[in-house]
C-alpha cells in the first residue's frame, strides 16, 4: 500500500497563500469583481473566488429611493472587508466598493474643479446628505439655492449637479454646494442676456421681490431694480402701493452697467411728464386747491395733480402763528387752498403760500378799526417796553410804556397791569406790511392831552386821581370798595393793597373802613380799579422830587416825614 504524504505546515501555508492570490495579492481591503450565484430573500450571494462565498444586502445595489436591479449571473464589484468571518463566509460590501470607487473619481474631479452628480436623500442638522454615487457628502442649508428655500422636498431623490467645496478622504468628509452651480449658470445666462438689452428699451418683466426702496423685476434670467422714485411721478411711500410680487410689469431700461451687470428700470418714464408746461399751468399768483401729502419741520408738501407737488414753507403758512410746527396748522391728506409764489420747471419746484390764499388779518383789522377808534382786548404779555394786547382777528397790538398812563413813568405804568387783564385802548397807527398795530391807553383818560374819557370818568373819577374809598366787602383776592359816599364801586386786588407783603393781606381791613387809593383804570364793564400801592409809589416820587433825593444826605424816612408834615400843616 502506497504511503500518503501529508504537506508540511510551510507547504500548507504556501498553498493557502496561492489560493488567495499570494502575499502581494491579498483580498482584504480591496475592491474585487464577483459573480452573483444566487438571490436569497433580501441578500445576494456573490462568489469572488475565495474558499467561501459572501452575502450582500440587495439594498446596497439600489440607488436611493429605488429597487435593486440584480439577477443571478451578474458581475459586480464588491469590497472585501474580511476573507472569512466566524461562520466561514467572506465579509463583502457593495456600498464600500461604490464608496471607494466614488472617492477615487471625486478626488480627480475635485482637483479639476469639475461638477459632480449627486442625489439629495436625507436631512441632517444644518443641511442635507447627498449621495455622490456611493460617497456621502454634506450639503449645508445655505448652499441649497441662491435664495432661502422653505421646502426642499421637490429637490430630493433627483440626480442633479453639485460643486465640491472641500473633501478629506482620511476623515471621510465631503462638503458640496448646489448654489455655486446655480450662480455660475445664472452668471452665464445674465452675461448672454445682458448683451441683448439696451438703454431706452421697453421690456416686460415679473416682480420677484419688493423692498422699502424699490422692486426687483425678472427680465427673463436677469434682475433689474425698479427704484421707488421711478415707479410714478406722484409721491409713492412704498412700492406695494402700486405693484405686488408676481405682477407682470412694463418697464423701460434706464441704465445698464455691463461690468457689474446691474440694470436700472423705470415705469414713470412710460408716462407723460406732468412738469412739461408747468409754468403755463401754474402761473405765479394763481389760487389753486391741493392735498397735503407730507409734513416736515420746514413746511408742508401739497399735491396739485399727480406728479406735481409744491412746498409751502413754514414762513408762508399762517399770518399770525409764528414759530409753530407745520403739523399744528395743517394735517396730512387735508385739502387746502394755496397761492403760487414761484415756479422752477427745470428744478421741478413750485413754491406755494397758504396764508396768501387767506385774507390778511391786518388789512381786515384796519378796515374794521381805523386809526382813532377804540378797541378792547386782553393783556397777553408784558415786556420791558410795553404791553401786547390780543385783539379780534387773532392779531396783537402793542401799547408802548409811554402810552399807558399820564403822570407816572412808563415803568410804574407797566407795574399797574397784569397778564390776562381786560383793557381798552385807542388805535394810534397800523402798518400792514410790517404787521404792527400801535395802541394807546392814556389817550382814553379824561384830563389828558387827548381827552376822551369813559362813563366812569364822566361820573367824577379820573385815572391817577387820589380818592377816599370805603370797604364794601373783604375777599381773599382783594377788596370791593366804593369811591366817596355815593360814587362808583370798584375793586382793589390783593397785590395793590400795599407795597409790602404784610400790607397785602385783605383780612387786615374791615367792612366800612375808609382809606385813600389811586384810580388806576377801568375794566371792560367801565368799573374803576384802585390801588394803594400805586398811590404810595406816586407819593414817594413826589416827596423825593420836592424834599430831597437819594444822594442829598436825607433818608427816605426824613423825606416822607417832611412831606407828611407839610401836608398836615397845609
C-alpha angles and dihedrals in degrees: 000000000000117000120244116229116216117206117249123243091262092049091050092051090050092050091050091047090052092051090053095048101268132281093294094045103054116162100215114101093015137110110236137172121253141173127240105238099173145354114224117184104302095344134089117215109218131189114208096170098271127126089265136028126243134225124225126185112251091230088070088066094052130085116239110288094009139094124252116261100207135136139175112285096030115135115227140173118240137173117243106223095170132359093222134007130197090285093051093252128128114252105230133173129193092186092054091048092051090045094052092047091045093051091053091051095042093051089055093047092046090053090052093043088235125160118256130205121235146152127237104226109158148021125241134170109296097006146342142298121246127198109221096190092296103337115095116224134185120240111196115221091241091057098055097087143350090257127032113282117213097193121032095176094101089056096052125101091013121118109239139153125271137180119230109231097181140342138190114190094188091059094032094237125147125170119193137182131212091180093064090058092049093048092049091048092047092048089054091048092046092049091052096042096046089060089063094053128084136187111265092027117136114222141162124241143166123249106241103172139006127209134173091265100044148304135285114228123199108224094188104295101347128071127226128194118239102196118213091241090058096051096082142345089241122079112279117188095187132008092236088071086076110018141030135204109277095028118136108228135186111228141170123230106240101176137002123198104194093186095058093024090230119151125196117206135193137195101181089061087072090060129074113267108250090205092068106108092005092143091059094043094047109033120183110271095026116138112223142171122235146159125251107240103170138012125206136170091263098047147302132286116228122197111221094179136341105304097008117098129166131197123237103201116220089247090059098049105084139011094215109021106083126181091009124139110254089235089069091057103041136013133216114277091017115142110232140174116236139177122229109241102170139357127203109176093180093058090034092235132140122183113210135189123215098182092048089064089060130065116273106250091211090056090048092048092050090053094050098038114033121190110290096030122123120242135183128218148142126267103250099176140358119214133179091266104039152316128293112216123200110228134187115281090047092275130128130226126197128224108201114223090247090058098051102083143349123243101022134075122268092249092054091045091053090052090060094066134063137197111274094026116137113233142169126228143171121245105243102172141352123204106185096183094052091037093233131143119188117205136185128205101179090060088074094058119105114238094029124115089267099044113197108134133185135247091267093049090050087058090063106279122117125190112256092017120131115237137171112247133192122218111244099171137004115220135173091249097046144293133310105218141174126222114234121330100310102006132127120298118236143160136255113203119226092248090054096056092090146332095255122068091234090058092053094075111113090200092071088070128075132207109268094025115136129212140147124267139167123249104237102175148303129273129226090279091053091250114145123245121213135201132193089186093057090048091052091049092049094047092048092052091048092049093050090050093052105034109026147314138244091270099041094090094250118118122232088250091054092049094048090044092056091046092051091046092051091048092050094047090047 
